[in-house]
């Protein structure tokens, strides 16, 4: 799955990462937006190991995050939007939950 984003000409939007406001460029992916502030990790495994965006194209599932209350979102495929709420995902993903990007 490919997500086409339109260049924003530098327009900034505010998202909330772990309840902290973060000014980011409109049109970039959530994974790209949080990569620096997340210190490289966006989720943990069931064993507590930190994982972060790897492929940046929706193949590896290492960037799963909870976005606007919906778990298991591939952050590399979701463009940022004003007011978006983004949280790290902890533990084992549940691909059976509603809102999953893949079936």
DOMI-601470 format. One line per 5 residues: number of its first residue (from 0); their letters; for each residue z, y, x of N, C-alpha, C, O. Coordinates in pm, 1 decimal. Example, Ala and Ser with C-alpha at 12.3 -4.5 7.8 and 13.67 -1.06 7.14 Angstrom:
<nodes>
0) as) 780.0,-569.0,1319.0,780.0,-450.0,1230.0,780.0,-330.0,1320.0,846.5,-331.9,1423.6 ~ 708.0,-225.0,1285.0,714.0,-106.0,1367.0,787.0,3.0,1290.0,803.9,113.8,1340.9
</nodes>
This chain:
<nodes>
0) xxxxx) 0.0,-117.6,84.3,0.0,0.0,0.0,0.0,123.1,88.3,81.2,134.1,180.2 ~ -89.8,215.0,61.2,-96.7,337.9,137.9,-59.8,454.6,48.4,-97.3,458.0,-68.8 ~ 13.3,549.9,103.1,52.8,668.1,28.7,-15.0,787.1,92.8,6.1,816.0,210.6 ~ -96.2,855.7,15.4,-163.6,974.9,66.2,-76.1,1095.3,36.8,-35.3,1117.1,-77.3 ~ -47.7,1172.8,139.0,27.8,1294.9,119.4,-59.8,1412.6,155.7,-148.5,1401.6,240.2
5) xxxxx) -34.8,1524.1,92.2,-112.0,1644.4,115.7,-36.5,1732.3,213.1,83.9,1752.4,197.3 ~ -105.5,1785.8,314.6,-37.0,1876.8,406.6,26.0,1992.6,330.3,-33.4,2044.7,235.9 ~ 144.9,2032.7,370.3,221.1,2131.3,294.4,209.9,2272.2,348.4,263.8,2365.0,288.1 ~ 142.9,2290.9,458.0,134.8,2423.5,521.4,273.4,2474.2,558.7,298.8,2594.7,557.4 ~ 363.8,2380.1,592.3,495.4,2418.7,642.7,599.5,2449.9,536.8,708.2,2495.8,572.0
10) xxxxx) 572.5,2427.6,409.9,672.0,2453.3,305.7,789.3,2358.4,323.2,771.0,2239.5,349.4 ~ 909.9,2411.7,308.5,1031.3,2332.7,324.5,1092.7,2300.5,188.6,1087.3,2381.4,95.9 ~ 1151.2,2181.4,178.1,1227.2,2141.1,59.9,1363.8,2093.6,107.1,1381.6,2058.3,223.6 ~ 1459.2,2093.1,16.4,1593.3,2045.5,49.2,1615.3,1910.2,-16.3,1600.4,1895.0,-137.6 ~ 1651.2,1811.4,66.5,1692.9,1681.6,15.8,1838.8,1663.4,56.4,1890.4,1738.9,138.8
15) xxxxx) 1903.9,1565.7,0.1,2043.9,1538.8,32.9,2054.0,1399.0,90.8,2035.0,1299.6,20.7 ~ 2084.3,1392.7,220.2,2098.1,1266.3,291.1,2246.0,1240.9,313.0,2313.6,1316.7,382.5 ~ 2295.7,1133.4,253.1,2438.3,1101.2,259.7,2520.1,1222.7,213.1,2622.1,1256.3,273.3 ~ 2474.4,1287.6,106.1,2538.3,1402.7,41.5,2537.0,1531.0,125.1,2604.2,1627.9,89.5 ~ 2462.8,1533.2,233.9,2450.7,1653.3,316.0,2312.0,1713.3,298.0,2212.9,1640.7,306.6
20) xxxxx) 2301.7,1845.4,272.9,2169.3,1905.7,256.3,2089.3,1898.0,385.3,2143.1,1912.8,495.0 ~ 1960.8,1874.6,369.7,1871.2,1860.6,483.8,1738.8,1927.7,448.5,1672.1,1887.3,353.3 ~ 1700.7,2029.9,524.6,1573.9,2099.9,502.9,1465.0,2024.6,578.7,1474.6,2004.2,699.7 ~ 1360.9,1983.7,505.4,1252.2,1906.4,565.5,1118.2,1958.7,516.7,1110.6,2029.3,416.1 ~ 1014.4,1924.0,587.9,881.1,1966.2,549.6,832.6,1886.9,428.8,840.6,1764.1,426.8
25) xxxxx) 783.0,1957.3,329.8,730.2,1893.3,209.6,614.7,1800.8,246.4,532.3,1834.0,331.5 ~ 609.4,1684.9,181.9,498.4,1592.8,200.3,521.1,1482.8,302.1,443.6,1387.4,307.0 ~ 626.5,1493.5,384.4,652.6,1385.5,479.2,728.7,1273.8,407.9,780.7,1293.9,298.1 ~ 734.9,1157.6,469.8,807.3,1046.1,408.5,957.6,1065.6,424.3,1003.6,1137.8,512.8 ~ 1032.2,1000.5,337.8,1178.0,1002.7,347.5,1221.3,946.9,482.8,1312.2,1001.1,545.7
30) xxxxx) 1157.4,839.8,527.9,1193.1,780.4,657.7,1177.4,881.4,770.9,1265.3,893.5,856.2 ~ 1066.5,953.4,771.7,1043.9,1054.3,875.7,1147.0,1166.1,865.7,1194.1,1217.0,967.4 ~ 1181.8,1204.1,743.1,1275.9,1313.5,722.1,1415.6,1281.6,773.8,1483.3,1369.5,827.3 ~ 1459.1,1158.2,758.7,1597.0,1123.4,795.9,1608.0,1056.6,932.1,1719.0,1026.8,976.2 ~ 1499.3,1032.8,998.3,1504.2,959.5,1124.8,1597.4,1024.2,1227.4,1677.3,954.3,1289.6
35) xxxxx) 1588.9,1154.1,1245.9,1677.0,1223.1,1340.4,1821.9,1225.6,1293.6,1910.4,1178.7,1365.2 ~ 1847.7,1279.9,1174.0,1985.8,1287.1,1126.0,2051.6,1150.9,1103.6,2174.3,1141.6,1100.5 ~ 1971.8,1045.6,1088.2,2029.8,912.4,1064.5,2068.4,843.7,1194.5,2124.4,734.0,1193.5 ~ 2038.2,909.2,1306.8,2061.7,850.2,1438.1,1986.8,718.5,1452.7,2031.0,627.8,1523.1 ~ 1871.7,709.6,1384.5,1783.4,595.6,1400.5,1806.2,479.3,1306.5,1732.2,381.0,1312.0
40) xxxxx) 1906.8,487.4,1219.7,1927.3,374.0,1128.8,1936.1,420.6,983.9,1993.2,525.2,953.2 ~ 1878.1,340.2,897.0,1870.7,373.6,755.4,1936.9,268.3,667.2,1961.0,292.7,549.0 ~ 1966.1,152.1,723.6,2032.0,46.7,646.3,2107.0,-44.7,741.7,2087.7,-39.9,863.2 ~ 2193.1,-128.1,684.0,2259.5,-230.9,763.4,2227.2,-367.4,703.5,2192.9,-378.9,585.9 ~ 2238.9,-468.9,785.7,2220.0,-606.5,739.8,2350.9,-655.3,680.0,2451.6,-584.6,685.1
45) xxxxx) 2350.5,-776.7,622.7,2474.0,-832.3,568.1,2579.6,-849.2,676.5,2698.9,-852.6,646.1 ~ 2537.9,-859.8,802.1,2631.6,-872.2,913.4,2673.9,-739.2,973.8,2749.1,-736.0,1071.1 ~ 2625.3,-628.7,915.9,2663.6,-496.7,964.4,2576.3,-442.0,1076.5,2607.0,-336.8,1132.7 ~ 2468.1,-511.3,1109.8,2378.4,-463.6,1215.2,2292.4,-349.7,1162.4,2241.3,-356.8,1050.6 ~ 2276.3,-245.8,1241.8,2199.9,-129.0,1200.6,2050.1,-154.6,1215.3,2005.0,-212.3,1314.3
50) xxxxx) 1974.9,-111.0,1116.2,1829.5,-121.8,1116.2,1770.8,14.3,1083.1,1834.1,95.3,1015.3 ~ 1649.5,39.2,1131.1,1582.6,165.6,1104.2,1434.5,146.6,1086.3,1382.5,36.8,1106.2 ~ 1365.2,253.9,1048.3,1220.8,246.3,1028.0,1151.8,191.1,1152.1,1182.8,230.8,1264.5 ~ 1059.8,100.7,1131.1,990.5,37.4,1243.2,839.4,58.2,1232.4,779.2,124.7,1316.7 ~ 779.3,1.9,1129.9,632.4,5.6,1121.4,580.2,134.9,1060.6,467.7,175.3,1090.0
55) xxxxx) 658.3,199.7,977.5,622.1,324.4,908.8,500.9,309.9,816.6,434.3,408.8,786.2 ~ 471.6,186.6,771.7,358.6,167.6,680.9,386.5,64.5,572.3,293.4,14.9,508.9 ~ 512.1,32.0,550.2,548.1,-53.5,438.3,536.2,-202.1,459.9,531.7,-277.8,362.9 ~ 530.9,-246.6,584.0,515.7,-388.8,611.6,648.9,-455.4,646.8,672.5,-569.6,607.3 ~ 734.9,-387.0,719.4,851.7,-453.6,777.5,979.2,-450.0,692.3,1067.0,-533.6,713.8
60) xxxxx) 993.4,-359.2,598.5,1109.9,-347.1,511.2,1238.6,-308.8,584.6,1347.4,-325.8,529.6 ~ 1228.8,-258.1,706.4,1348.2,-215.8,780.5,1400.3,-79.9,733.7,1513.3,-43.0,765.3 ~ 1319.9,-6.2,659.4,1358.2,129.6,618.7,1412.9,135.9,476.3,1416.3,244.0,417.5 ~ 1456.0,23.2,419.0,1505.9,24.7,282.0,1624.4,119.4,268.2,1718.8,116.3,347.1 ~ 1616.6,203.6,165.4,1721.9,300.7,137.9,1741.8,310.9,-13.0,1659.4,263.8,-91.5
65) xxxxx) 1852.3,372.9,-51.5,1875.0,405.7,-191.7,1828.3,548.8,-211.5,1881.2,641.4,-150.0 ~ 1728.5,566.6,-298.0,1669.9,698.2,-321.1,1687.0,732.7,-468.2,1640.8,660.0,-556.1 ~ 1753.9,844.3,-493.7,1784.9,887.9,-630.2,1852.5,777.0,-711.6,1823.2,757.9,-829.6 ~ 1943.3,704.8,-645.9,2020.9,601.1,-712.8,1952.2,466.5,-725.1,2012.7,371.8,-775.4 ~ 1828.1,454.7,-680.9,1753.5,329.4,-691.8,1752.7,260.8,-554.6,1698.3,316.2,-459.0
70) xxxxx) 1812.0,141.4,-543.4,1815.2,70.9,-414.8,1680.8,8.3,-379.9,1589.9,3.2,-462.7 ~ 1669.6,-38.9,-257.1,1554.5,-116.1,-208.5,1424.9,-37.6,-202.2,1317.1,-96.0,-214.0 ~ 1432.7,93.6,-183.8,1312.1,175.0,-173.8,1265.6,179.4,-28.7,1344.9,204.5,62.0 ~ 1138.0,155.2,-7.8,1082.9,164.2,126.8,1064.5,312.2,158.5,970.4,375.9,111.1 ~ 1155.3,365.9,239.2,1158.8,508.7,266.5,1032.7,559.1,336.2,1001.4,677.8,327.8
75) xxxxx) 960.7,471.7,404.1,837.4,514.3,472.1,723.2,538.1,373.8,623.5,600.9,409.2 ~ 736.7,488.3,250.1,631.0,502.4,150.3,661.7,608.0,44.6,577.9,635.6,-41.3 ~ 780.7,667.1,50.1,822.0,763.7,-51.5,818.4,904.2,7.2,890.6,932.2,103.0 ~ 735.1,994.3,-48.5,734.3,1132.2,0.3,858.7,1206.8,-46.7,909.5,1180.5,-155.7 ~ 907.5,1299.1,34.5,1024.7,1377.6,-4.1,990.7,1468.6,-121.6,875.5,1507.7,-140.7
80) xxxxx) 1092.8,1501.2,-199.4,1079.7,1593.8,-311.5,1206.0,1677.9,-318.3,1313.8,1632.4,-280.3 ~ 1192.6,1798.4,-365.8,1305.1,1890.9,-377.2,1420.9,1825.8,-453.3,1402.2,1771.2,-562.0 ~ 1542.0,1832.6,-393.9,1662.6,1783.0,-458.2,1685.1,1633.5,-451.1,1783.5,1583.4,-505.5 ~ 1596.8,1561.8,-385.8,1607.0,1416.2,-374.8,1739.5,1376.9,-310.4,1786.2,1443.0,-217.6 ~ 1800.1,1268.6,-360.3,1924.5,1214.8,-304.3,1893.3,1084.5,-232.2,1839.4,991.1,-291.6
85) xxxxx) 1927.6,1078.8,-103.8,1893.1,965.1,-18.8,2019.0,913.3,49.2,2095.4,990.1,107.6 ~ 2039.8,782.0,41.1,2155.2,720.2,107.3,2112.5,596.3,183.2,2017.7,527.3,145.6 ~ 2185.2,569.5,291.7,2163.6,444.3,363.1,2195.0,328.8,268.4,2275.5,341.6,176.1 ~ 2130.4,218.1,293.3,2156.5,97.6,213.9,2236.6,2.2,300.6,2200.2,-24.6,415.1 ~ 2344.7,-48.4,246.3,2431.7,-139.4,321.1,2425.3,-279.3,264.8,2433.4,-299.7,143.7
90) xxxxx) 2410.5,-376.3,354.7,2412.1,-515.9,314.2,2274.1,-572.0,286.0,2172.6,-514.1,324.5 ~ 2272.0,-684.0,219.1,2148.8,-757.0,192.4,2071.2,-690.4,79.0,2128.7,-663.0,-26.3 ~ 1941.2,-663.8,98.3,1861.7,-609.9,-11.9,1851.4,-710.3,-125.4,1846.4,-831.0,-102.1 ~ 1848.3,-660.6,-247.0,1830.5,-744.9,-363.7,1695.1,-711.1,-424.1,1683.7,-618.4,-504.2 ~ 1592.4,-786.3,-385.6,1456.6,-757.4,-430.6,1434.8,-787.4,-576.9,1327.4,-759.8,-630.4
95) xxxxx) 1534.5,-843.4,-642.9,1522.2,-870.2,-784.7,1564.0,-751.3,-870.7,1544.0,-751.8,-992.1 ~ 1623.0,-647.8,-806.5,1670.2,-532.8,-882.4,1555.5,-447.4,-931.3,1449.5,-439.7,-869.2 ~ 1579.4,-383.9,-1043.3,1482.4,-291.0,-1100.6,1461.4,-175.2,-1003.4,1556.0,-129.1,-939.4 ~ 1339.8,-129.4,-992.9,1309.5,-16.0,-907.8,1255.6,-53.2,-771.6,1219.7,34.2,-692.8 ~ 1249.7,-180.2,-743.5,1197.9,-225.7,-614.7,1050.8,-191.7,-603.7,976.6,-207.6,-700.6
100) xxx) 1006.8,-145.0,-487.3,866.1,-106.6,-466.5,771.1,-223.3,-460.2,649.8,-202.9,-462.5 ~ 820.8,-344.0,-452.3,734.7,-460.0,-430.0,778.9,-573.9,-521.0,895.6,-584.8,-558.7 ~ 684.0,-656.5,-554.2,717.4,-769.1,-641.4,677.0,-899.3,-576.7,696.9,-1006.0,-634.9
</nodes>
